[in-house]
Amino acid sequence: LSLIRPYLSDEFGNPSSKTNSLGIRAREAIEKAREQLGCFLGAEPEEVIFTSGGTEANFSALVGVFRAQREKRHLILSAVEHPAVSETAKFLREMCGVEYTQISVDCSGQLNLDQLNRAIRPDTAVLSVMLANNETGVLSPLREIVEFAHTRKLLVHTDAVQAIGKVPLDFHELGVDLLSLSAHKFGGVKGAGALFVRTGTAWEGVVKGGGQESGRRGGTESVPLIAALGEAARIRKQQMSEGLLEHVRSIRDFFEQALVERIPQCRINGTSSPRTPNTSSVLIEDTLAQDVISLLNQQGIILSAGSACKTASPEPSHVLRAMGLTTVDCLSTVRFSFGAEHTRETVLHVLDILCQTVAYLRAESSQQILANSR
Ligand SMILES: Cc1ncc(COP(=O)(O)O)c(C=O)c1O
């Protein structure tokens, strides 16, 4: 907060104003953030384009590829992408006549590579595969996917929103051509994000305007949010070098082990794949996710059903469905997230309340079944 405050008051310069000291300082803040983010994720500063968040970065990544390669008419994406990608595919189809193919995943959440191979067409421009799934934490073996896709002359975009700050990541080592991220997933402020475009990629910006971000994303930059994003990157890099991820993983694993021991008919989704250390997608049979969430919320424990962005939606999660879960199992799945602040004590406290809640809900539903059968 102390970092942002000056940019909300005295330091109100416009980074595009090169002739006054306020503008120059605002520009310096943005360029510092660009360096910090690039340094965190192994990208050159000029490969970093600031956006309003992960959604815009995904949209801009995919639409920008077709803007630069007008002869290409086909996009491939996985069946478990966030709506920020899948809705962009629909947009491209409706507005630009671009066709798309969705590739299924197996029960562990991994892309079907045979299907991917068969889906590639001479006019396929880009493959979009998320690095970490937002509902299950399942990680894609992206380096292998990129190697394969590049032999078939496809660009690769990854929605890395859920992976940044949760797994060690180097943009160049990963090999993808485009990568999207969102600031608030690793300690920044909501409303900021970035798109990385590897130098030389056939891509053109789609938000046109005053030429900001080297003509690749028009619009006056949000200096406070971008400065905070840079600082969040710096801090997260340091925390990761001090064992943050190992801590979070040990807490999550402790939770999962104790959970399956203490609550019968309960299982964790996606465990046969590598996962981000912070996420646990838990299927608790004979309960409704909405009920579990609301009762835990009353006790001050915040969790979500599948993805937070879709909590208002009554439909079962498309991610869990794609992994082969039944509708009932999807509706019985909740997602726990863990962070630096959690300890074994927090986990034991949550488990005590969860055990009571599940016992209560199961007894209630049994009563209901008995009442209905009378
Ligand atoms: C995987 C994934 N992609 C994209 C987004 C959208 O990011 P933003 O809310 O910054 O637009 C989210 C949001 O949670 C997400 O989980």
The ligand as a Tripos MOL2 file, in Angstrom:
@<TRIPOS>MOLECULE
LIG
   16    16     1     0     0
SMALL
NO_CHARGES

@<TRIPOS>ATOM
      1 C1         -6.9100  -19.4950  -15.3820 C.3       1 LIG1
      2 C2         -7.4550  -18.1000  -15.3840 C.ar      1 LIG1
      3 N1         -7.3750  -17.3710  -16.5060 N.ar      1 LIG1
      4 C3         -7.8210  -16.1060  -16.5620 C.ar      1 LIG1
      5 C4         -8.4080  -15.5180  -15.4690 C.ar      1 LIG1
      6 C5         -8.9050  -14.1090  -15.5750 C.3       1 LIG1
      7 O1         -8.0000  -13.2140  -14.9910 O.3       1 LIG1
      8 P1         -8.4730  -11.7240  -14.6000 P.3       1 LIG1
      9 O2         -9.5290  -11.8830  -13.5660 O.co2     1 LIG1
     10 O3         -7.2450  -11.0390  -14.1280 O.co2     1 LIG1
     11 O4         -9.0060  -11.0980  -15.8500 O.co2     1 LIG1
     12 C6         -8.5430  -16.2390  -14.2700 C.ar      1 LIG1
     13 C7         -9.1710  -15.6470  -13.0840 C.2       1 LIG1
     14 O5         -9.2560  -16.1830  -12.0350 O.2       1 LIG1
     15 C8         -8.0450  -17.5600  -14.2260 C.ar      1 LIG1
     16 O6         -8.1390  -18.3260  -13.1340 O.3       1 LIG1
@<TRIPOS>BOND
     1     1     2 1
     2     2     3 ar
     3     2    15 ar
     4     3     4 ar
     5     4     5 ar
     6     5     6 1
     7     5    12 ar
     8     6     7 1
     9     7     8 1
    10     8     9 2
    11     8    10 1
    12     8    11 1
    13    12    13 1
    14    12    15 ar
    15    13    14 2
    16    15    16 1
@<TRIPOS>SUBSTRUCTURE
     1 LIG1         1 GROUP 0 **** ****
